[in-house]
Amino acid sequence: MIGKIPTSRARLAAVAIAFAAAAINVAPASASVKVVYSNFNTVQPTVNGHPNEDTYSAAPFEFPFGGIVEFSHRPGILKSMSAQVDSFTCEHGTYNLENCYTANSNKKFSYELTASIYEVKEGDKEGALVATSTGKFKIPYRPTTNVTCPETPEGKGFGVNCDVGGYLATVKFKAFSPGGAVLPERAIVVITNTISDRSNDVVNVGMQTSYKEWDAELGPGEAGFISEGPAGGGTPLVGTDPFPEAAFVRGGLVETGYAGYQPVLQVLAKP
């Protein structure tokens, strides 16, 4: 959806999956593996009293997209990284043309994404590559359009909240190269996609802020999209965001306009 973003910058947004409690649980599966960064806690679990299925998100034209993060002290060896994404892909039709139809809510499609972690060099620019991982993920299709929802520039939306963007999902990058990479305490993390021969497949990178509702009565110059800000003021549960108003867009640092719109990530490492 075209979200109402700080500094009056409209950008394609929205998102992804039915929130699973496991998606926001930062307890590691093994005592030998620990969470060294997680801001999964900053995405509201419910919006308007219903499960949150739609966050703002960065579209492929903004890839590689990510941010600068600080891990917990002496993070150790990188094991895996999870990210939240938004699926704008319908089984049939197009999400914003009010003809999105997904017959089976459990059906998924394959989509390839790459996560890369870099050192931070002088000027807060990408330094040496620490590790990278490319995965082909099973992403849920966006649900069928709810024709009872109000009309918006992004269509009528889906679900009880009339979410107008993508459907929230979580992906996990496991096989990083080189193996055994030691994480620096501060790093740049970015996500990008690979070129697909299915041009209608769209998956965005999920952000902290969620979609709440459409208000057609907003005044001139307003987008009409009402947002639900991040939980806990956007503070990560583990680690920190040293530049909470900045993000990496198309591989370059944008210094303002992203407060509350940090990419939603979780990184695990082994001491």
Order of alpha helices (4+ residues) and beta strands (2+ residues): beta-beta-beta-beta-beta-beta-beta-beta-beta-beta-beta-beta-beta-beta-beta-beta-beta
